[in-house]
């Protein structure tokens, strides 16, 4: 499968992290999501790309690690 867009789920995770008192971590996740969308290198089919679910997760994790 590997076709679903995981951004909403990842964003929900960021909100949970913020609710647990880790605002900086939550902000980092949201920022990485925004950067991924702006760069438009790794996008799922519904966003005009050809990447899979795990590709998006990997890219967001990479962005967080590098920032």
N, C-alpha and C positions, 0 to 999 in steps of 0.2 A: 504494500500500500504506500506508505510514506508520502502521502499527498496533502494532508491537512496543513493548514496554516496555523502554527503554534503560537503566534504572536499574542493573541488574546489570553491564552493560558499563561504565558510567560509574564505578561503585564499583570495578571491577577496575582501571580506569585510575588511580583514586586510590591503590590499593594499590601499583601500579607506580611512581607518582610518589614515594610514601613509600620504597620500596625503593631508589630512585635518590638518596635522601638529602634529599628535599624534604618533610619531615614536615608543615611548616606548610601547604604547598599541598595535600597529600593531605587533611589535616584540614579545610581550607576546602571541598574538594569534598564530603566526607562530610557536613559540616555543612549544606551547601546541599541535598543530597539529603534529609536529615532534615527540614529546614525546608519543602521542597516537599511532602513527605508530610504533615507536621503541618498545614500551611495548607490542603491538599486543594483548591486552586484549579485546579491543572493536573495532572490524572491521566489515565493511559491507561484504556482500557475495562476491562482486567482488575482495575483498582483502583477501579472504580466511577465513573470519569470518562468523558469523551468526547474527550480530547485525543489528538493523534497523537504519534508518536515524536519528530519534530523540535520539537514544542511543549514536550515535557519537557526536551529538551536546551537549548532557548532559555531556559526558565524557570530551570533550574539555573545556566546561565551568567549570567543576570541577577542572581540571588541572590548569586553569587560577586562580581560587579562591585560590587554595592551594599553588601557587607559588607567 
